[in-house]
């Protein structure tokens, strides 16, 4: 991340409106070795920017697997995939593999300065069924 990008992002994050930082590669190691090897480079300055001007969340993709963490006390969410999922393998030498899991997306609702994120699976399921009888 060069200085011009750092300055631009700092200006955007310092605005008055609630902000979401959306990026393709996650700014942290996921524990899935082959994905971390091709992860975001040059994100060392991001912690400082997030501490001084925190967005509501950082939203990512790339890993095709729902993963949640925090960075500088800001929630970071990786969305599930509407296609294949990267195989869940936390070994240091895990092979680059994928598997077919239920496809899904994250749907975000922002009310004021509150972000609520829902995982929604994309498929046809039985229901909805009422919880209570008539």
C-alpha positions as CSV (number, residue, x, y, z in Angstrom):
1,X,0.0,0.0,0.0
2,X,1.7,3.2,-1.1
3,X,1.4,6.6,0.6
4,X,-1.1,8.0,-1.9
5,X,-3.5,5.1,-1.2
6,X,-2.9,5.4,2.6
7,X,-3.8,9.1,2.4
8,X,-6.8,8.5,0.2
9,X,-8.2,5.8,2.5
10,X,-7.5,7.9,5.6
11,X,-9.6,10.7,4.1
12,X,-12.4,8.4,3.1
13,X,-12.5,6.8,6.5
14,X,-12.5,10.1,8.3
15,X,-15.8,11.2,6.7
16,X,-18.9,11.8,8.7
17,X,-21.0,9.0,7.2
18,X,-20.7,5.4,8.5
19,X,-18.3,3.5,6.2
20,X,-17.7,0.0,5.1
21,X,-14.3,-1.0,3.9
22,X,-14.8,-3.6,1.1
23,X,-11.8,-5.4,-0.3
24,X,-11.2,-8.6,-2.2
25,X,-8.3,-10.2,-0.2
26,X,-8.7,-10.3,3.6
27,X,-6.2,-8.2,5.6
28,X,-5.3,-11.1,7.9
29,X,-4.1,-14.7,7.7
30,X,-7.0,-17.1,7.7
31,X,-5.0,-20.2,8.7
32,X,-5.6,-21.8,5.3
33,X,-2.0,-21.8,4.1
34,X,-2.4,-21.8,0.3
35,X,-4.8,-18.9,0.5
36,X,-2.7,-16.9,2.9
37,X,0.3,-17.3,0.5
38,X,-1.7,-15.3,-2.1
39,X,-3.3,-12.9,0.4
40,X,-3.2,-9.2,0.7
41,X,0.2,-7.6,0.7
42,X,1.2,-4.3,2.3
43,X,-1.6,-4.1,4.8
44,X,0.7,-3.1,7.7
45,X,-0.6,0.5,7.7
46,X,-4.2,-0.6,7.8
47,X,-4.3,-1.2,11.6
48,X,-3.3,2.4,12.3
49,X,-5.9,3.8,9.9
50,X,-8.6,1.6,11.4
51,X,-7.7,2.6,14.9
52,X,-8.0,6.3,14.1
53,X,-11.0,6.1,11.8
54,X,-12.9,2.8,12.3
55,X,-15.4,1.8,9.7
56,X,-18.4,-0.2,10.7
57,X,-16.7,-3.3,9.3
58,X,-14.2,-4.6,6.8
59,X,-15.9,-6.9,4.2
60,X,-13.9,-9.4,2.2
61,X,-14.1,-12.3,-0.2
62,X,-11.4,-14.3,-1.9
63,X,-11.4,-17.3,0.4
64,X,-14.9,-18.5,-0.5
65,X,-15.6,-19.4,3.2
66,X,-17.3,-17.6,6.0
67,X,-14.6,-16.3,8.4
68,X,-14.9,-13.7,11.1
69,X,-12.3,-11.9,13.1
70,X,-11.4,-8.3,14.2
71,X,-8.6,-6.0,13.1
72,X,-7.9,-3.0,15.3
73,X,-11.2,-3.7,17.1
74,X,-13.1,-3.5,13.8
75,X,-15.1,-6.6,12.7
76,X,-13.8,-8.3,9.6
77,X,-16.1,-10.6,7.7
78,X,-15.3,-12.9,4.8
79,X,-18.4,-13.8,2.8
80,X,-19.3,-17.4,1.9
81,X,-19.3,-18.3,-1.7
82,X,-22.2,-18.5,-4.2
83,X,-20.1,-21.2,-5.9
84,X,-17.5,-23.5,-4.4
85,X,-15.9,-23.3,-1.0
86,X,-12.2,-23.5,-0.3
87,X,-11.6,-26.7,1.6
88,X,-11.3,-26.3,5.4
89,X,-7.8,-27.4,6.1
90,X,-5.7,-25.6,8.7
91,X,-2.6,-27.7,8.3
92,X,0.6,-25.9,7.2
93,X,0.9,-28.0,4.0
94,X,-2.8,-28.2,3.1
95,X,-3.3,-28.7,-0.6
96,X,-5.3,-26.1,-2.7
97,X,-8.6,-27.8,-2.8
98,X,-12.3,-26.8,-3.0
99,X,-15.5,-28.6,-2.2
100,X,-19.1,-28.0,-3.0
101,X,-20.9,-26.6,0.1
102,X,-24.2,-24.9,0.2
103,X,-23.8,-21.6,-1.7
104,X,-24.4,-18.4,0.3
105,X,-24.0,-14.7,0.5
106,X,-23.9,-12.1,3.3
107,X,-26.7,-9.5,3.3
108,X,-25.9,-6.4,5.2
109,X,-28.4,-4.0,6.9
110,X,-27.1,-0.6,8.1
111,X,-29.3,1.5,10.4
112,X,-27.5,4.6,11.5
113,X,-24.1,3.4,12.9
114,X,-25.2,-0.2,13.3
115,X,-24.3,-3.0,10.9
116,X,-26.2,-6.3,11.0
117,X,-25.0,-9.0,8.6
118,X,-27.0,-12.1,7.7
119,X,-25.7,-15.3,6.1
120,X,-28.2,-16.4,3.5
121,X,-27.9,-19.7,1.8
122,X,-28.9,-19.8,-1.9
123,X,-31.0,-22.8,-2.7
124,X,-34.5,-24.0,-2.5
125,X,-35.5,-25.3,1.0
126,X,-38.8,-26.5,2.4
127,X,-40.8,-23.9,4.3
128,X,-41.2,-21.4,5.7
129,X,-43.3,-23.1,8.4
130,X,-45.1,-21.3,11.2
131,X,-43.6,-21.7,14.7
132,X,-47.1,-21.8,16.2
133,X,-50.4,-23.4,15.1
134,X,-53.4,-21.4,14.2
